[in-house]
């Protein structure tokens, strides 16, 4: 599978999405540092929210095949500058999280990701799994066998 780095504000749902992509039980964890998994790099929101740490995200992105910019439907504003995706020489996708939140604005979050330059946008509810398979399919490379395609043991 292609390796993805997840970038977004604190509480955007990066770690919850990481757990969902890995097929784990969803539990709240505050990410304090960069977490490397087989095909996922989970980053703390503070790296995006702090100017001194923001440049580190660019360096970490070079270790991934795909950059995933997350925007929660509940966010009051966007931290992504317009057309920021042109700064990266790899695929950049947008991921709208918390799509089921009644206080959320899914259309606004998607618009912010479009303005940042994301051409492909996924909509996910990591807790129910909605949209997670779509991201896994996007990350799939020839020869990859997805968890739902594995044969059940006899």
N, C-alpha and C positions, 0 to 999 in steps of 0.2 A: 504494500500500500504506500501511497504517497505520504510523506510526513507533513503534518500541519502544525503551525504555531497559532495559538489562540491569544488574541490581543483585545483588551477592552477595559473599561472602567472597573473599579471595585464593585462587586455585586452584580456584574453584568451576566454572570452565569457561566464563566469559563471553566471552573472546576467541576461544576455540576454537569456541564456538557462533556467534559473529559470523562467523568464517571459513566455517563450514558453511552458514549462512544466505545468505551472499554467493556460495556455490559455489566458494570458493577452496580451494587445497590447504592442508591443516592443517599449520601449523608453530607451534612454541612461540614466543610473544611475551609478554613481561611488559608489561601496560598501565601506563604511568606517569602518564597524564593522561586526561581525558575525550576520547574519540575519536568524532567525528561522521561518520556515513556517510549515504547517502541516506535510509535508513529505519531505521537502527540507531544507538543511542548506547551505546557500550561504556564502562563506568566501572571505575576501579581498585578492587580490593577494600578498599584502605585507607580509602576514603571511607565504607564501611559499618562498618569496624572501628575508626574513630577518631571520638570524640565531636565534636571540633572540625570535622571534615569532613563528618560525617553530615548536617547540615542542608543542605549544598550539594546532596545528592541530591534533596531535596524540590524545590529550585529547578530543577534540571535536568529533573526529571520533568514539569514543566509544558511542556516542549518536545516531549513525546511523547504519542501517543494511547493507548499501552498501557505499563504498567509490568510488567516481567518480573522476578520475584524468583527467583533461582537458589539451589538447595540441592543440593550434591553428595551422592551416596549415601555418600560416604566421610567426611563431616563428623562430628566427635564431638559437636557441640552446635549449636544454632541461635542466630543473632544477632537473629532477628526476634522482636519482642515480640508477644504475643497481640493479635489484631485490629488490627494496624498498617495494614491496607489501608483502613480507614475514614478514614484521614488524607488519602487521595488521591481526587480527584474525577474519576477516569478508570478504565478497566478495569485490573485487576491480575490477572496470571496467575502461577501457580507453574510452575517448570521444574525437574524433577529431572534432574541430569546424572550422567554416569558410571554409567549403569544396568547396565553389563556388568562392573563391577569386582567381583571375587570377595570383596573385603574390605568392600564397600559394603552398606548397608542401605537399599534403595529405599523400603520401607514407612515407615521412621522419617523419612526426608527428606520424603516426601509428607505425613506427619502434621504435621511442623513447619510446612510451607507451609499446610496446612489450618488449623492453630491461628493462623497469622498472618492468616488471613482469605481465602486464595485459594480461590475456588470452582471455577476451571478449572485443572487441572494437566496438564502435558505431561511425557512421559518421553523423554529423548533420550540418544543416544550420538552425539556430534558427529563422532567419528572414522569411524564406519561410515555415518552419515547417518540412522540410525534415529530417527524422531520429528521430524526437521527439517522435512519436508514438512507435517506437521500444524501446526506453528507458522506456516509460511508461509501455509497455508490460512486460519488464524485471522486473520492480518494482511491477508488479501486484501480489497480493496474492489471494488465493481462496476466492470467494465471492465479490471481487472488481468489480464494474461496471464502465467501462470507459466512458468518456464523449460522445464518438461516439456511445455508445450502449444504451444510455438513450432514452426512448420513447419521441417522440415529443408531446407536449401538443395538445389536440384536440381543 
